[in-house]
């Protein structure tokens, strides 16, 4: 399906193939340089603001689905989620010196390695911890209650990456960062990692129709992550990685179909189509009996996909 856009074809092509490198290499690269130089952390916030602005601009110039650029009665809620959860990420970085002083650590972090290699190592370690918690959140009912907030989205755009219950966000970040702290992670590496997480979430949920070629089989970006948000139980239990799809290949949970197109109808939770849409209601829903997901067989396992044109083998619902 050809995407209609008023953007000049040459500009659209440049954005389509240049947007991801600018975010991954340009913004992250600048963040690594700032952190390595020990510059004021405020500069990292400036880079984050620039990344958000670039994300929204790309979504409007090369949209995957134009409808996802308009609010589905969710814009204010998503801003609250983004502010709260990004604050939690920044607070976790600020707490590292205190944790290092109070928690026994192995102090074996490779501080003599080139700074960029230290950041890449931190990304890979964090990616493993976050991926495993994410995987568990689709298979353990207690975790799914909180993770369901994220899967209630009905469109995919940049801010969706931080549309999470703060308790689940804390659990994921703890799984990703705790091993690093125990290894003696320096604060400046953690600062670069925090920016990389924010940039990755913007890219992973982006409504921009950008291209990364064969890297879509390795990097956890929007082309693959849309499959994770398919609303049918079991069908969306794929592509759990935050930064990479390495662990999904190892877990056997990687999925990709180049012919598949997505719409609002495909997103959300088929088992809970009326999940609360307001911020405070979403924060309290996991603590209510209604916050649980059904435990019966998934629609696909019964041969019904609620309109899904390309059903896949189902796994038990969480």
Number of C-alpha atoms within 10 A of each C-alpha: 6 5 11 11 15 10 13 10 11 9 11 19 15 12 21 19 15 14 22 20 14 15 21 15 13 15 20 25 16 17 26 24 15 20 22 17 11 11 13 10 14 10 14 22 14 12 19 20 12 13 22 18 11 15 23 19 13 20 21 19 19 24 24 24 22 16 14 20 18 11 11 13 10 15 13 12 15 22 16 15 22 20 13 17 22 19 12 16 19 15 11 19 20 14 11 20 14 9 15 18 9 9 11 12 17 11 15 10 18 15 14 8 10 10 19 15 14 20 22 15 17 21 24 15 17 24 25 21 21 23 24 18 22 23 21 16 21 23 17 13 18 17 21 24 23 25 22 25 25 19 21 23 22 20 26 26 26 25 22 23 24 23 25 24 23 20 14 22 22 16 14 20 20 18 21 23 24 17 16 22 23 17 17 19 25 19 18 20 23 24 23 29 26 21 22 24 21 22 23 25 21 25 28 26 24 29 27 31 21 25 19 17 8 8 12 17 18 17 20 24 28 26 25 25 26 24 24 22 26 24 27 26 26 23 26 24 26 25 29 29 30 25 22 23 28 20 19 21 16 9 14 10 17 21 19 16 10 7 7 12 14 15 15 16 14 21 23 23 22 19 16 16 12 10 20 16 15 13 18 11 11 21 17 13 19 20 13 9 9 12 21 19 18 14 12 10 15 23 19 19 17 9 11 12 19 14 10 15 10 10 16 15 10 19 16 15 22 23
